[in-house]
Amino acid sequence: MTFSLLTLALIGLLFLNIGLGSVKIPLKDIIASLFNLEVSRESWRYIVLEYRLPKAITAILTGSGLAVSGLLMQTLFRNPLAGPYVLGLSSGASLGVAIVFMGAGLFGGAFSAFLLSKWSIVIASSLGSLLVLLAVMLASLRLRDTMAILIIGLMFASLTAAVVSVLAYFSPASQLQQYVFWSFGSLGNLSWEEVSVLGLFWTIGIFLSVAGIKNLNSLLLGEQYAKSLGVSIQRNRLLVILATSILAGSITAFAGPIAFVGLAVPHLIRQVIPVNNHSILIPAVILGGAILMLVCDIAAQMPGSEFTLPINAITSLIGAPVVIWLLVRKRRFLF
């Protein structure tokens, strides 16, 4: 019953999200555009298919991917405050993008234009996340304590954030402004090619997450219990870190660092579905993350206005009060 309601809510919000924008398009023309039927104006079909639909799909992929990443991290570290970026992936991506934005001014002409292109920013963000991922995975091979890995991830985040601060201090205002706008996060301006690449990484990350469901359930009872069941802690740890890195890293590369969703959605879902079985939690979290991100994107568009607010701010403004209210009402974490 709960899954049916979540699915219906997702479908309804998807159509509502596509229907909102600075150009008012009737619902029948939106449906006609989606199913390749005759529309009143061809320009409406272009707006729906080339801008609003990719943005809505990006919101679904982003919200669900970050939510699953947060669930994996909270289970691995048995910490309700763990999120998808706790290993420093977001900071690594931010460092890569900061180097592109704040270093492009050192080069002139065509090379500078290439550095500031969409794909170069995606590549720089991905490389930054990848370097942090490799460092964390190497550390995980040498450490037996899972909490030590968490601390190392936080140290990498602090280190990369410090380098970004130094770059920002010596950068002119125009380059700093570009970086700040990227850090706000954005679900729009992605082409179908970019959405397809993001969807591919999302599929790989979700597949790895589903493949580790049995081991994730055993980890909830402690690492010693999981070992007694024959679970390889080190291999399972690497699988979880890899799945989280693929999801969170690719989302940050294409949509920017979007906060709060990965931390909040697993708690919200646990309040609605009070279970710890990951075969139920993962699909529920996928739906919950997609729903929350669509709601945030609808709010960010400021219905009736031509302005669009930063998605990064909206996710916290909408989600934080809801989580606080639910936790105060329930007064406990489900772990």
C-alpha positions as CSV (number, residue, x, y, z in Angstrom):
1,M,0.0,0.0,0.0
2,T,2.8,2.4,1.0
3,F,4.7,1.7,-2.2
4,S,1.6,2.3,-4.3
5,L,1.1,5.7,-2.7
6,L,4.7,6.6,-3.2
7,T,4.5,5.6,-6.8
8,L,1.4,7.6,-7.4
9,A,2.9,10.6,-5.7
10,L,6.0,10.3,-7.9
11,I,3.9,10.1,-11.1
12,G,1.7,13.1,-10.0
13,L,4.7,15.2,-9.1
14,L,6.5,14.3,-12.3
15,F,3.6,15.7,-14.4
16,L,3.3,18.7,-12.1
17,N,7.0,19.4,-12.4
18,I,6.8,19.2,-16.2
19,G,3.8,21.5,-16.2
20,L,5.4,24.4,-14.3
21,G,7.6,27.0,-15.9
22,S,7.8,30.6,-17.2
23,V,5.7,29.4,-20.2
24,K,2.2,28.1,-19.4
25,I,1.5,24.9,-21.3
26,P,-1.9,23.2,-21.0
27,L,-1.9,19.7,-19.6
28,K,-3.4,18.1,-22.8
29,D,-0.5,19.6,-24.8
30,I,2.1,18.3,-22.2
31,I,0.6,14.8,-22.6
32,A,0.5,15.1,-26.4
33,S,4.1,16.2,-26.4
34,L,5.2,13.2,-24.3
35,F,3.3,10.7,-26.5
36,N,4.2,12.3,-29.8
37,L,0.7,13.5,-30.6
38,E,-0.5,16.7,-32.2
39,V,0.1,19.8,-30.1
40,S,-1.3,23.3,-30.4
41,R,2.2,24.8,-30.8
42,E,5.4,23.0,-31.8
43,S,7.4,25.4,-29.6
44,W,5.6,23.8,-26.6
45,R,6.7,20.3,-27.7
46,Y,10.3,21.6,-27.8
47,I,10.1,23.1,-24.3
48,V,8.6,19.9,-22.8
49,L,10.9,17.4,-24.6
50,E,14.2,19.4,-24.6
51,Y,14.1,21.2,-21.3
52,R,11.4,20.2,-18.8
53,L,11.4,16.5,-19.3
54,P,15.3,16.1,-19.0
55,K,15.2,18.4,-15.9
56,A,12.5,16.2,-14.3
57,I,14.4,13.0,-15.1
58,T,17.6,14.6,-13.7
59,A,15.7,15.4,-10.5
60,I,14.5,11.8,-10.2
61,L,18.0,10.4,-10.8
62,T,19.6,12.9,-8.5
63,G,17.2,12.5,-5.6
64,S,17.0,8.7,-5.7
65,G,20.8,8.3,-6.2
66,L,21.7,10.6,-3.3
67,A,19.1,8.9,-1.0
68,V,20.5,5.4,-1.7
69,S,24.0,6.7,-1.1
70,G,23.0,8.1,2.2
71,L,21.3,4.9,3.2
72,L,24.5,2.9,2.3
73,M,26.7,5.2,4.3
74,Q,24.4,5.2,7.4
75,T,24.4,1.4,7.3
76,L,28.1,1.0,6.8
77,F,29.1,3.4,9.6
78,R,26.0,2.8,11.7
79,N,25.8,6.5,12.1
80,P,22.5,8.5,11.6
81,L,24.5,11.6,10.6
82,A,26.4,9.9,7.8
83,G,25.5,11.1,4.3
84,P,26.7,10.4,0.7
85,Y,29.4,13.1,0.9
86,V,30.9,11.9,4.2
87,L,33.9,10.4,2.5
88,G,34.9,13.7,1.0
89,L,33.6,13.0,-2.5
90,S,31.8,16.3,-2.8
91,S,34.9,18.2,-1.6
92,G,37.0,16.4,-4.1
93,A,34.6,17.3,-6.9
94,S,34.5,20.9,-5.7
95,L,38.3,21.0,-5.8
96,G,38.3,19.8,-9.4
97,V,35.8,22.4,-10.5
98,A,37.5,25.1,-8.5
99,I,40.7,24.4,-10.3
100,V,38.9,24.7,-13.7
101,F,37.0,27.9,-12.9
102,M,39.8,29.6,-11.0
103,G,42.6,28.3,-13.2
104,A,41.0,29.1,-16.6
105,G,42.1,32.7,-16.3
106,L,45.7,31.6,-16.5
107,F,45.1,30.4,-20.0
108,G,43.9,32.4,-23.0
109,G,41.9,31.9,-26.1
110,A,40.4,28.6,-27.1
111,F,42.0,26.6,-24.3
112,S,40.4,28.8,-21.7
113,A,37.0,28.4,-23.5
114,F,37.5,24.6,-23.4
115,L,38.2,24.6,-19.7
116,L,34.9,26.4,-19.0
117,S,32.8,24.1,-21.3
118,K,30.2,21.8,-19.8
119,W,32.0,18.6,-20.3
120,S,35.3,19.9,-18.9
121,I,33.5,20.8,-15.7
122,V,32.0,17.3,-15.5
123,I,35.3,15.7,-16.1
124,A,37.1,17.9,-13.5
125,S,34.4,17.1,-11.0
126,S,34.6,13.4,-11.7
127,L,38.4,13.3,-11.5
128,G,38.3,15.2,-8.1
129,S,35.8,12.6,-6.7
130,L,37.8,9.7,-8.2
131,L,41.1,10.8,-6.6
132,V,39.4,11.1,-3.2
133,L,37.7,7.7,-3.8
134,L,41.0,6.0,-4.6
135,A,42.6,7.5,-1.5
136,V,39.8,6.3,0.8
137,M,39.7,2.9,-0.8
138,L,43.5,2.5,-0.3
139,A,43.0,3.5,3.3
140,S,40.2,1.0,3.7
141,L,42.5,-1.8,2.6
142,R,44.9,-1.0,5.5
143,L,42.4,-0.3,8.2
144,R,40.2,-2.7,10.0
145,D,38.2,-0.1,11.9
146,T,35.3,1.3,9.9
147,M,35.0,4.4,12.0
148,A,38.7,5.2,11.1
149,I,37.6,5.3,7.4
150,L,34.9,7.8,8.3
151,I,37.5,10.0,10.0
152,I,39.8,9.8,7.0
153,G,37.0,10.8,4.7
154,L,36.3,13.8,6.9
155,M,40.0,14.7,6.9
156,F,40.1,14.5,3.1
157,A,37.0,16.8,3.0
158,S,38.7,19.3,5.2
159,L,41.9,19.2,3.2
160,T,40.3,19.7,-0.2
161,A,38.1,22.5,1.3
162,A,41.2,24.2,2.5
163,V,42.8,24.1,-1.0
164,V,39.6,25.5,-2.5
165,S,39.6,28.3,0.1
166,V,43.2,29.2,-0.9
167,L,42.3,29.2,-4.6
168,A,39.3,31.4,-3.9
169,Y,41.4,33.9,-1.9
170,F,43.7,34.5,-4.9
171,S,41.0,34.5,-7.6
172,P,39.3,37.5,-9.1
173,A,35.6,38.1,-8.4
174,S,34.3,36.9,-11.8
175,Q,35.9,33.5,-11.5
176,L,34.8,33.2,-7.9
177,Q,31.3,34.0,-8.8
178,Q,31.3,31.2,-11.5
179,Y,32.4,28.7,-8.9
180,V,29.8,29.9,-6.3
181,F,27.0,29.5,-8.9
182,W,28.1,25.9,-9.6
183,S,28.1,25.2,-5.9
184,F,24.4,26.2,-5.7
185,G,23.5,23.1,-7.7
186,S,21.3,22.9,-10.8
187,L,19.0,20.3,-12.3
188,G,18.5,22.2,-15.6
189,N,20.6,22.7,-18.7
190,L,21.4,19.1,-19.1
191,S,21.1,17.7,-22.7
192,W,19.7,14.2,-23.4
193,E,23.2,13.0,-23.9
194,E,24.3,14.1,-20.5
195,V,21.1,12.7,-18.9
196,S,21.9,9.4,-20.5
197,V,25.4,9.3,-19.1
198,L,24.1,10.2,-15.7
199,G,21.4,7.5,-16.0
200,L,24.1,4.9,-16.9
201,F,26.1,5.7,-13.8
202,W,22.9,5.7,-11.7
203,T,22.1,2.2,-13.0
204,I,25.5,0.8,-12.2
205,G,25.4,2.3,-8.7
206,I,21.9,1.0,-7.9
207,F,22.9,-2.4,-9.3
208,L,25.9,-2.6,-6.9
209,S,23.6,-1.4,-4.0
210,V,21.0,-4.1,-4.7
211,A,23.8,-6.8,-5.0
212,G,24.9,-6.0,-1.5
213,I,21.5,-6.2,0.2
214,K,22.1,-9.4,2.1
215,N,25.5,-8.1,3.5
216,L,24.0,-4.7,4.4
217,N,21.3,-6.5,6.5
218,S,23.9,-8.5,8.3
219,L,25.9,-5.4,9.1
220,L,23.0,-3.9,11.0
221,L,23.7,-6.5,13.7
222,G,27.4,-5.7,13.9
223,E,30.6,-6.6,12.1
224,Q,31.3,-9.6,14.3
225,Y,27.9,-11.1,13.6
226,A,28.3,-10.4,9.8
227,K,31.7,-12.2,10.0
228,S,30.0,-15.2,11.7
229,L,27.7,-15.4,8.7
230,G,30.6,-15.6,6.3
231,V,30.5,-12.0,5.1
232,S,33.8,-10.5,4.0
233,I,33.8,-7.2,5.8
234,Q,36.6,-5.7,3.7
235,R,35.0,-6.7,0.4
236,N,31.6,-5.5,1.5
237,R,33.1,-2.2,2.6
238,L,34.7,-1.7,-0.8
239,L,31.4,-2.6,-2.6
240,V,29.5,0.0,-0.5
241,I,32.1,2.7,-0.9
242,L,32.3,2.0,-4.7
243,A,28.5,2.1,-5.1
244,T,28.2,5.4,-3.1
245,S,31.1,6.9,-5.0
246,I,29.6,6.1,-8.4
247,L,26.2,7.5,-7.4
248,A,27.3,10.6,-5.5
249,G,30.3,11.4,-7.7
250,S,28.3,11.3,-11.0
251,I,25.5,13.3,-9.5
252,T,27.9,16.0,-8.2
253,A,29.6,16.1,-11.6
254,F,26.4,16.8,-13.5
255,A,24.1,18.6,-11.0
256,G,26.6,20.1,-8.5
257,P,26.9,19.4,-4.8
258,I,23.3,19.0,-3.6
259,A,23.1,18.8,0.2
260,F,20.7,17.3,2.7
261,V,18.8,14.8,0.5
262,G,21.1,11.9,1.1
263,L,21.1,12.5,4.8
264,A,17.4,13.1,5.3
265,V,15.5,10.7,3.0
266,P,16.6,7.5,4.7
267,H,15.3,8.9,8.0
268,L,12.1,10.1,6.5
269,I,11.5,6.7,4.9
270,R,12.2,4.8,8.1
271,Q,9.6,6.9,9.8
272,V,7.0,5.9,7.2
273,I,8.2,2.3,6.8
274,P,9.7,1.3,10.2
275,V,11.8,-1.6,8.9
276,N,15.6,-2.3,8.6
277,N,15.4,-4.8,5.7
278,H,17.3,-3.2,2.8
279,S,15.3,-5.2,0.2
280,I,12.4,-2.9,1.3
281,L,14.4,0.2,2.2
282,I,16.3,0.6,-1.0
283,P,13.3,0.7,-3.4
284,A,11.4,2.9,-0.8
285,V,14.4,5.3,-0.5
286,I,14.6,5.5,-4.3
287,L,11.0,6.6,-4.5
288,G,11.3,8.9,-1.5
289,G,14.4,10.6,-2.8
290,A,12.9,11.2,-6.3
291,I,9.7,12.6,-4.7
292,L,11.6,15.0,-2.4
293,M,13.8,16.3,-5.2
294,L,10.8,16.8,-7.5
295,V,9.1,18.8,-4.6
296,C,12.2,20.8,-4.1
297,D,12.5,21.5,-7.8
298,I,8.9,22.6,-8.0
299,A,9.4,25.0,-5.1
300,A,12.7,26.3,-6.6
301,Q,10.9,27.3,-9.8
302,M,8.7,29.7,-7.8
303,P,5.4,29.0,-9.6
304,G,4.0,32.1,-11.2
305,S,7.5,33.7,-11.5
306,E,10.3,33.7,-14.0
307,F,12.9,33.3,-11.3
308,T,14.5,30.0,-10.2
309,L,16.0,29.6,-6.8
310,P,19.2,27.6,-6.1
311,I,18.2,23.9,-5.6
312,N,20.8,23.5,-2.9
313,A,19.1,26.0,-0.7
314,I,15.6,24.7,-1.3
315,T,16.5,21.1,-0.3
316,S,17.5,22.2,3.1
317,L,14.7,24.8,3.6
318,I,12.0,22.2,2.8
319,G,13.5,19.1,4.1
320,A,15.2,20.1,7.4
321,P,12.0,21.2,9.2
322,V,10.2,18.1,8.1
323,V,12.9,15.8,9.5
324,I,13.2,17.8,12.7
325,W,9.4,17.5,13.2
326,L,9.3,13.8,12.5
327,L,12.3,13.0,14.8
328,V,10.9,15.1,17.6
329,R,7.5,13.3,17.1
330,K,9.0,9.8,17.0
331,R,12.0,10.6,19.3
332,R,14.2,7.9,18.0
333,F,16.3,6.7,15.1
334,L,15.6,3.4,13.5
335,F,18.9,1.5,13.4
